[in-house]
């Protein structure tokens, strides 16, 4: 069974979202950011673990720090209409770079460098499962884009899209799952957000979170490998639901995500943040 395709005609001439640094707090509505919470702390220096985040504990005979439950994985396939069970799967995605961070021609220039824009033409969601992307071969200074949107209240035409009703069958993970399910509706473009992640960050999309397919950031000819962990049952409309966007009329440019230059080549922090309808 193939995934349903829902074409949306944009009514605004242009929607521009500027990518901002990916942080756990800013992303919490949509999922989890996974990274070493204290990269400067060596296990040999951890004299007390009582104050460590994520219930950190000493492990491996004192030679490691274990940060527990950094992201919650859930399997809601027991609620799927097909009754086909979901199983844990691990895949590798080799993602070609589709955009690069523009270089600043001159940091002293009075005119701002031109941003690089990525067109967003499709969003997808996995209603019955979380999905975690873990970079496993990030070249130095390579990044990736995380593009997400909240969910609109459901309309009548959304009734054909199966979604779970609640978290009660989440393999006993429901009580600890940190966010409500987003529901049946289509993506709310007014809340579209874009984040730029580093190769030292992994990301979990919450169950049912609308997101763009992975966008690797880097020079042409480079690629970024991800280990992807999720549940799946092989039923297309239950595994993945997609919404495509199109524009109508002259001068309508659709949805774009802009990347601005880094303040210096080794700096991993993009600058600026704005959301504009023009």
WOKA-V941620 format. One record per residue. N is the residue number from 0. PHI is phi in whole degrees, -180 to 180 (none if undefined). Layout:
n: {N:N}
phi: {PHI:PHI}
This chain:
n: {0:1:2:3:4:5:6:7:8:9:10:11:12:13:14:15:16:17:18:19:20:21:22:23:24:25:26:27:28:29:30:31:32:33:34:35:36:37:38:39:40:41:42:43:44:45:46:47:48:49:50:51:52:53:54:55:56:57:58:59:60:61:62:63:64:65:66:67:68:69:70:71:72:73:74:75:76:77:78:79:80:81:82:83:84:85:86:87:88:89:90:91:92:93:94:95:96:97:98:99:100:101:102:103:104:105:106:107:108:109:110:111:112:113:114:115:116:117:118:119:120:121:122:123:124:125:126:127:128:129:130:131:132:133:134:135:136:137:138:139:140:141:142:143:144:145:146:147:148:149:150:151:152:153:154:155:156:157:158:159:160:161:162:163:164:165:166:167:168:169:170:171:172:173:174:175:176:177:178:179:180:181:182:183:184:185:186:187:188:189:190:191:192:193:194:195:196:197:198:199:200:201:202:203:204:205:206:207:208:209:210:211:212:213:214:215:216:217:218:219:220:221:222:223:224:225:226:227:228:229:230:231:232:233:234:235:236:237:238:239:240:241:242:243:244:245:246:247:248:249:250:251:252:253:254:255:256:257:258:259:260:261:262:263:264:265:266:267:268:269:270:271:272:273:274:275:276:277}
phi: {none:-86:-73:-71:-114:-119:-87:-116:-92:-73:-95:-97:-63:-160:-127:-116:-123:-94:-69:-123:-60:-78:-130:-61:-68:-68:-96:-61:-67:-105:165:-118:-104:-115:-160:-60:-72:-140:-64:-87:-94:-88:-52:-69:-96:-83:-72:-137:-103:-66:-101:-75:-72:55:52:-60:-136:-77:-142:53:56:84:-95:-146:-109:-107:-94:-97:56:-74:-156:-99:-96:-130:-122:-105:-64:-58:-94:-67:-58:-72:66:-79:-69:-91:-123:-71:-130:-131:-126:-111:-107:-100:-105:-67:-65:-115:-160:-128:-76:-67:-84:-78:-67:-161:-65:-91:-65:-78:-95:-68:-63:-71:-81:-99:-113:-112:-79:-97:-111:-152:-124:-137:-147:-120:-67:-107:-154:-76:-144:-113:-107:-120:-63:-125:-148:-69:-64:-57:69:-86:-132:-146:-96:-118:-117:-138:-147:-72:-112:-74:-58:-67:-110:-58:-72:-85:-67:-80:-93:-72:-141:-70:-85:-162:-100:-71:-111:-84:51:65:-95:-54:-61:-99:-69:-86:-148:-72:-69:-74:100:-88:-66:-79:-68:-94:-68:-67:-107:-57:-129:-133:-129:-111:-107:-97:-68:-95:-119:-107:-139:-112:-81:-63:-56:82:-76:-71:-150:-80:-55:-57:-120:-77:-114:172:-71:-55:91:-95:-147:-129:-93:-125:-88:-115:-118:-163:-107:-159:-127:83:-95:-51:-70:-92:-80:-154:-123:-122:-127:-102:-118:-138:-118:-131:101:-66:85:-89:-104:75:-100:-134:-111:-103:-110:-104:-61:-73:-66:-154:-55:-90:-79:-95:-111:-67:-108:88:-160:-158:-130:-138:-111:-112}
